[in-house]
């Protein structure tokens, strides 16, 4: 795996290093030792799948505040997404800033989202599946979020969503 830093501390882009031969390819997607060596120890305890049949589906921007804050490793295993990480950590030099990455089944790229950073994505193709590896175990009732188009963050989405949940569309303007 190749770990690349982003403009937001703790948000990492992870690319695979596939071993290819006439049969196809094989690549490691997660190894606790590799993450620790990159300075980001991560041992997921939960794996979830988001199935998205429609292009233009927006999910997010979600996060779990302390004491139930989560670390997520996100990857598209079918289709393609515009993936966003938004820094909500008040003590961070990049608070209120965002980074994005295109994740697809073809590029096998992943985005590591640390505690205190909200996450969301917009599907760019039909039938897009997004795999989440998460730690700690999700705690229902502690979810939080910010609106995808809150002017305080000015996220440059590739286009407006065609489909969004009422909850995600109704988040108020967020003051960090």
C-alpha positions in Angstrom: 0.0 0.0 0.0 1.1 3.6 -0.7 0.0 6.2 1.8 -0.3 9.8 0.7 -0.9 12.7 2.9 -3.5 15.4 2.1 -3.9 19.0 3.2 -5.8 17.8 6.3 -3.8 16.1 9.0 -4.8 12.5 9.4 -6.7 12.2 6.2 -4.8 9.8 4.0 -5.2 8.5 0.4 -4.3 4.9 0.2 -3.4 3.3 -3.1 -2.9 -0.4 -3.6 0.2 -2.0 -4.9 -1.2 -4.9 -6.9 0.8 -7.9 -7.9 -0.3 -8.9 -11.4 0.2 -11.9 -13.5 -1.7 -13.8 -16.2 -4.4 -14.7 -13.7 -5.2 -11.1 -12.8 -4.1 -9.2 -9.7 -3.9 -9.5 -5.9 -3.5 -6.6 -3.5 -3.5 -6.0 0.2 -6.3 -3.6 1.2 -5.6 -3.3 4.9 -2.8 -4.3 7.2 -2.6 -3.0 10.8 1.2 -3.0 10.7 1.4 -1.0 7.5 -1.1 1.6 8.9 0.9 1.9 12.1 4.2 2.3 10.2 2.5 5.1 8.2 1.7 6.8 11.5 -2.0 6.0 11.5 -2.7 2.9 13.6 -6.0 1.5 12.4 -7.6 -1.9 13.2 -11.3 -1.8 12.1 -13.9 -3.7 14.1 -16.8 -3.2 11.8 -17.3 -3.4 8.0 -20.3 -1.9 6.3 -21.6 -1.6 2.7 -23.5 1.3 1.2 -25.4 0.2 -2.0 -26.3 3.1 -4.3 -28.3 2.2 -7.4 -28.6 5.8 -8.7 -25.9 8.1 -10.0 -26.0 11.5 -8.2 -26.8 10.0 -4.8 -25.3 12.0 -2.0 -24.6 10.6 1.5 -23.3 12.8 4.2 -21.7 14.7 5.5 -21.7 12.5 8.6 -19.5 12.1 11.7 -19.8 10.7 15.3 -18.7 13.2 18.0 -16.6 12.1 21.0 -16.8 9.9 23.0 -18.1 7.8 20.1 -15.9 9.3 17.4 -15.0 6.9 14.5 -12.1 6.4 12.2 -13.2 5.1 8.7 -11.5 3.6 5.8 -13.7 4.1 2.7 -13.4 2.6 -0.7 -15.7 2.1 -3.8 -15.8 -1.6 -4.6 -18.2 -1.1 -7.5 -18.7 2.1 -9.5 -17.2 5.5 -8.7 -17.6 8.3 -6.1 -16.5 11.8 -5.4 -15.5 11.3 -1.7 -15.1 14.2 0.7 -13.5 14.6 4.1 -14.3 17.8 6.0 -12.2 18.8 9.1 -14.5 19.7 12.0 -11.7 19.6 14.7 -11.8 23.0 16.4 -8.1 22.8 17.4 -7.0 21.9 13.9 -5.1 24.3 11.6 -7.4 23.0 8.8 -10.7 23.3 10.6 -13.5 24.0 8.1 -11.4 22.8 5.2 -12.1 19.9 3.0 -10.3 17.5 0.6 -11.7 15.1 -1.9 -10.6 12.1 -3.9 -12.2 10.1 -6.6 -12.6 6.5 -5.4 -13.6 3.8 -7.9 -13.6 0.0 -8.3 -11.0 0.6 -11.1 -8.5 2.6 -9.1 -9.1 0.7 -5.8 -8.1 3.8 -3.9 -9.2 4.4 -0.3 -9.6 7.4 1.9 -8.8 7.2 5.6 -11.1 9.5 7.6 -9.9 10.2 11.2 -11.9 11.2 14.3 -13.4 14.7 14.1 -13.6 14.7 10.3 -17.0 14.5 8.6 -17.4 12.3 5.6 -19.7 12.3 2.6 -19.8 11.1 -1.0 -21.6 11.7 -4.3 -22.0 8.7 -6.6 -20.7 9.3 -10.1 -22.1 6.1 -11.7 -25.1 3.9 -11.3 -24.9 0.8 -9.1 -22.1 2.1 -6.9 -21.1 0.2 -3.7 -19.0 1.8 -1.0 -17.2 -0.4 1.6 -16.6 1.1 5.0 -14.2 -0.3 7.6 -14.8 1.4 10.9 -13.5 1.6 14.5 -15.0 1.6 17.1 -18.3 -0.1 16.7 -21.0 2.3 15.6 -23.1 3.7 18.4 -26.7 4.5 17.3 -28.2 7.7 18.5 -24.9 9.6 18.4 -24.8 10.5 14.7 -24.2 14.1 13.6 -23.7 15.8 10.4 -23.4 19.0 8.4 -25.2 20.0 5.2 -23.5 19.1 1.9 -23.9 22.6 0.6 -23.3 24.7 3.7 -21.7 27.9 2.5 -19.3 27.9 5.5 -17.4 25.0 3.8 -17.9 25.8 0.1 -17.3 22.2 -1.0 -16.9 22.1 -4.8 -19.1 19.1 -5.6 -19.0 18.0 -9.3 -22.7 18.6 -9.5 -25.8 18.9 -7.2 -27.2 15.6 -5.9 -30.1 14.0 -7.7 -31.0 12.0 -4.6 -30.4 12.8 -0.9 -32.1 11.8 2.3 -34.4 14.3 4.0 -32.1 14.1 7.1 -28.9 15.0 5.1 -30.7 17.8 3.2 -32.0 19.3 6.4 -28.9 19.7 8.4 -28.6 23.4 9.5 -25.7 25.7 8.7 -22.9 24.5 10.9 -20.9 26.8 13.0 -17.5 25.3 14.0 
